[in-house]
Amino acid sequence: MSKQVDLLQGTLDMLILKAVSLGGLHGYGILLRLQQLTGGRLQIQQGSLYPALYRLERKGLITAEWGESDNRRKAKFYKLSASGRRQLEAETARWNDFSSVVAGVLGAVQGES
């Protein structure tokens, strides 16, 4: 049985950028892609996703255009911009550095320094 992972504050934008970097998607498609990539352990609420998408679009990190979804409904499709790709690379490097530091702390044993 897999446990759902709580999303750490500040990581949603990075995860959205990564999902969109794998190919343009509409909002619900982004939710599905993140669920797929995490084996269903990450559940993002639409009330968190859409404000983040608007914020990323306003910052120029993603672009959007209207199109038709698989179920023939009008939907906004998002793509990663060049500045979004640079931001994703920088955030990924910071996240990897941070997680390495945390892993070092968690792996510490008494008597080591």
C-alpha positions as CSV (number, residue, x, y, z in Angstrom):
1,M,0.0,0.0,0.0
2,S,1.6,3.3,-1.0
3,K,1.4,6.3,1.2
4,Q,0.5,9.7,-0.3
5,V,3.3,12.2,-0.1
6,D,2.6,15.7,1.2
7,L,3.9,18.3,-1.1
8,L,6.6,20.5,0.4
9,Q,6.0,24.2,0.1
10,G,7.8,25.7,-2.8
11,T,8.1,22.6,-4.9
12,L,4.8,22.8,-6.9
13,D,6.2,25.2,-9.5
14,M,9.2,23.0,-10.1
15,L,7.1,19.9,-10.5
16,I,4.7,21.7,-12.9
17,L,7.7,22.9,-15.0
18,K,9.1,19.3,-15.1
19,A,5.7,17.8,-16.1
20,V,5.3,20.4,-18.9
21,S,8.9,19.9,-20.0
22,L,8.0,16.4,-21.1
23,G,5.4,17.7,-23.6
24,G,2.6,20.3,-23.7
25,L,-0.4,19.5,-21.6
26,H,-3.7,21.0,-20.4
27,G,-4.2,21.5,-16.7
28,Y,-5.9,18.2,-15.9
29,G,-3.2,16.5,-18.0
30,I,-0.5,18.0,-15.8
31,L,-2.3,16.5,-12.7
32,L,-2.4,13.1,-14.4
33,R,1.2,13.3,-15.5
34,L,2.4,14.1,-12.0
35,Q,0.3,11.3,-10.6
36,Q,1.8,8.9,-13.1
37,L,5.4,10.0,-12.5
38,T,4.9,9.6,-8.7
39,G,3.0,6.3,-8.9
40,G,0.0,8.0,-7.5
41,R,1.8,9.1,-4.3
42,L,1.4,12.8,-5.1
43,Q,-2.1,14.2,-5.3
44,I,-2.3,17.9,-6.3
45,Q,-5.6,19.6,-5.9
46,Q,-6.9,21.7,-8.7
47,G,-7.3,24.6,-6.3
48,S,-3.5,24.6,-6.0
49,L,-2.6,23.7,-9.6
50,Y,-4.4,26.5,-11.5
51,P,-3.2,29.4,-9.4
52,A,0.4,28.0,-9.9
53,L,-0.2,27.7,-13.7
54,Y,-1.4,31.3,-13.9
55,R,1.6,32.5,-11.8
56,L,4.1,30.6,-14.0
57,E,2.4,32.0,-17.1
58,R,2.6,35.6,-15.8
59,K,6.3,35.0,-15.0
60,G,6.9,33.9,-18.6
61,L,8.0,30.4,-17.6
62,I,5.3,28.7,-19.5
63,T,3.2,29.7,-22.5
64,A,-0.4,28.8,-23.1
65,E,-2.7,28.5,-26.0
66,W,-6.3,27.3,-26.3
67,G,-7.0,24.0,-28.0
68,E,-9.3,21.0,-27.8
69,S,-8.7,18.2,-25.3
70,D,-9.2,14.5,-26.0
71,N,-12.8,14.7,-24.9
72,R,-13.4,17.6,-27.3
73,R,-13.6,20.3,-24.7
74,K,-11.9,23.6,-25.0
75,A,-8.8,23.6,-22.8
76,K,-5.7,25.7,-22.3
77,F,-2.5,23.8,-23.2
78,Y,0.8,24.8,-21.5
79,K,4.3,24.5,-22.9
80,L,7.7,25.3,-21.3
81,S,9.3,28.5,-22.5
82,A,13.0,29.0,-22.9
83,S,13.2,30.9,-19.6
84,G,11.1,28.2,-18.0
85,R,13.6,25.6,-19.1
86,R,16.4,27.6,-17.5
87,Q,14.4,28.0,-14.3
88,L,13.7,24.3,-14.2
89,E,17.4,23.5,-14.6
90,A,18.3,26.0,-11.8
91,E,15.6,24.7,-9.5
92,T,16.5,21.1,-10.1
93,A,20.2,21.8,-9.2
94,R,19.1,23.6,-6.0
95,W,16.7,20.8,-5.1
96,N,19.4,18.2,-5.6
97,D,21.9,20.2,-3.5
98,F,19.3,20.6,-0.8
99,S,18.2,17.0,-0.7
100,S,21.9,15.9,-0.6
101,V,22.4,18.1,2.5
102,V,19.3,16.8,4.2
103,A,20.3,13.2,3.4
104,G,23.7,13.9,5.0
105,V,22.1,15.2,8.2
106,L,19.6,12.3,8.4
107,G,22.4,9.8,7.9
108,A,24.5,11.2,10.7
109,V,25.3,8.9,13.6
110,Q,26.4,9.8,17.1
111,G,30.1,10.3,17.4
112,E,30.6,11.4,13.8
113,S,31.3,15.0,12.9
